[in-house]
Amino acid sequence: MPAPHPDRRSPTLPIPDKGILPMRTISDDVAVRLYHLDDSGTATTLLYGTLAEALLTAEAQPAEVQADLFLQTSNDVVSWLDYIEG
């Protein structure tokens, strides 16, 4: 398997009964949805934009909000904390 491009990240996504799977490699300009999932299961979209914009928006949120943020691409969903801990 070739090494990922240095400008791309490959965070992991936990899948029940399947362990940890890598998120597909994406670039900073890929279209994403950044959303907050509250305790009741309601998803509130914070941004539809590029990954770069989503990263800036997520970083600007308070820590208690960041804990419940998710990034969604056309192929994957990963929690914000899993993404940055990659």
TIDORO-422475 format. One line per 5 residues: their letters; for each residue x, y negated, z of N, C-alpha, C. Coordinates in steps of 0.05 Angstrom, whole numbers, plus 5000, padded with zeros to 4 digits. Layout:
N
A = X,Y,Z,X,Y,Z,X,Y,Z; ...
REM end
This chain:
86
MPAPH = 5017,5023,5000,5000,5000,5000,5018,4975,5000; 5014,4956,4982,5031,4932,4981,5025,4914,5005; 5046,4899,5012,5043,4880,5034,5024,4858,5026; 5008,4848,5045,4990,4826,5039,5005,4800,5033; 4993,4784,5016,5005,4758,5009,5007,4742,5035
PDRRS = 5029,4726,5039,5032,4712,5065,5011,4692,5071; 4996,4682,5052,4975,4663,5057,4948,4676,5063; 4948,4703,5065,4923,4717,5070,4924,4732,5097; 4901,4735,5109,4900,4749,5135,4883,4774,5131; 4889,4794,5146,4873,4819,5146,4865,4826,5174
PTLPI = 4844,4813,5185,4835,4819,5211,4821,4846,5212; 4815,4856,5235,4802,4882,5237,4774,4879,5246; 4758,4898,5239,4729,4898,5246,4723,4924,5259; 4714,4924,5284,4707,4950,5297,4681,4961,5286; 4681,4986,5279,4658,5000,5269,4653,5024,5287
PDKGI = 4628,5025,5299,4623,5047,5318,4628,5074,5305; 4641,5091,5320,4647,5119,5311,4667,5120,5288; 4678,5098,5279,4697,5099,5257,4723,5084,5265; 4725,5074,5289,4749,5060,5297,4751,5032,5286; 4775,5023,5282,4780,4996,5272,4786,4997,5242
LPMRT = 4771,4982,5227,4776,4980,5198,4786,4953,5191; 4804,4950,5172,4814,4924,5164,4793,4909,5148; 4792,4883,5152,4775,4866,5135,4789,4863,5108; 4774,4862,5087,4786,4859,5061,4802,4833,5061; 4825,4833,5048,4842,4810,5046,4828,4788,5031
ISDDV = 4828,4764,5042,4815,4741,5029,4834,4717,5030; 4828,4697,5013,4844,4673,5011,4829,4650,5024; 4843,4628,5028,4832,4605,5042,4809,4592,5027; 4807,4597,5001,4786,4584,4985,4762,4602,4980; 4761,4625,4992,4738,4643,4988,4713,4631,5003
AVRLY = 4690,4635,4991,4665,4625,5003,4658,4642,5028; 4652,4629,5050,4644,4642,5074,4620,4628,5087; 4608,4643,5105,4588,4631,5123,4599,4634,5151; 4599,4612,5166,4607,4613,5194,4581,4610,5210; 4576,4629,5228,4551,4627,5244,4556,4635,5273
HLDDS = 4538,4625,5290,4538,4630,5318,4515,4650,5324; 4520,4671,5338,4500,4690,5346,4495,4688,5376; 4471,4678,5383,4466,4674,5411,4457,4700,5425; 4453,4698,5451,4446,4722,5467,4420,4735,5459; 4402,4720,5446,4376,4731,5438,4379,4744,5410
GTATT = 4402,4742,5397,4406,4753,5371,4400,4734,5348; 4395,4709,5355,4389,4689,5334,4415,4678,5323; 4417,4679,5296,4441,4669,5283,4436,4641,5273; 4454,4623,5280,4452,4595,5272,4477,4589,5254; 4472,4582,5229,4494,4576,5211,4506,4549,5218
LLYGT = 4532,4549,5221,4547,4524,5226,4558,4513,5200; 4564,4530,5181,4577,4521,5156,4575,4542,5134; 4569,4533,5111,4573,4549,5086,4595,4533,5072; 4618,4546,5068,4640,4532,5055,4663,4551,5051; 4687,4540,5049,4711,4556,5044,4721,4567,5071
LAEAL = 4737,4588,5070,4749,4599,5094,4765,4577,5109; 4779,4561,5094,4795,4539,5106,4777,4520,5122; 4754,4513,5111,4735,4495,5125,4723,4509,5149; 4717,4535,5146,4706,4550,5169,4726,4552,5192; 4751,4556,5185,4771,4558,5207,4773,4532,5222
LTAEA = 4773,4510,5208,4774,4484,5222,4749,4479,5239; 4726,4486,5228,4701,4483,5243,4700,4500,5268; 4708,4525,5265,4708,4544,5288,4728,4535,5309; 4751,4526,5301,4771,4517,5321,4762,4493,5337; 4744,4477,5325,4734,4453,5338,4712,4459,5359
QPAEV = 4702,4483,5359,4680,4491,5377,4691,4497,5405; 4675,4493,5426,4683,4500,5453,4688,4530,5455; 4705,4539,5474,4712,4567,5477,4688,4585,5480; 4667,4575,5496,4644,4592,5500,4628,4596,5474; 4629,4577,5456,4616,4580,5429,4633,4598,5412
QADLF = 4660,4595,5412,4678,4611,5395,4674,4641,5401; 4668,4648,5425,4664,4676,5433,4642,4689,5417; 4623,4674,5407,4600,4684,5393,4599,4676,5364; 4622,4668,5352,4622,4660,5324,4630,4684,5306; 4619,4683,5282,4624,4704,5262,4630,4692,5235
LQTSN = 4648,4704,5220,4654,4696,5193,4642,4718,5174; 4628,4709,5154,4615,4728,5135,4624,4721,5107; 4634,4741,5093,4640,4738,5064,4619,4754,5049; 4622,4756,5023,4604,4772,5008,4607,4802,5014; 4629,4810,5027,4634,4838,5032,4637,4846,5061
DVVSW = 4641,4827,5079,4648,4833,5106,4636,4813,5126; 4634,4822,5151,4629,4804,5173,4649,4811,5195; 4661,4791,5207,4681,4795,5228,4677,4774,5249; 4680,4781,5274,4678,4761,5295,4702,4742,5293; 4697,4717,5301,4718,4696,5300,4742,4705,5317
LDYIE = 4737,4715,5341,4758,4722,5359,4775,4746,5347; 4762,4765,5335,4776,4787,5322,4793,4776,5299; 4783,4757,5285,4797,4745,5262,4822,4731,5271; 4820,4714,5292,4844,4699,5300,4864,4716,5315; 4854,4738,5327,4873,4756,5342,4885,4776,5323
G = 4873,4778,5298,4881,4795,5276,4901,4816,5282
REM end
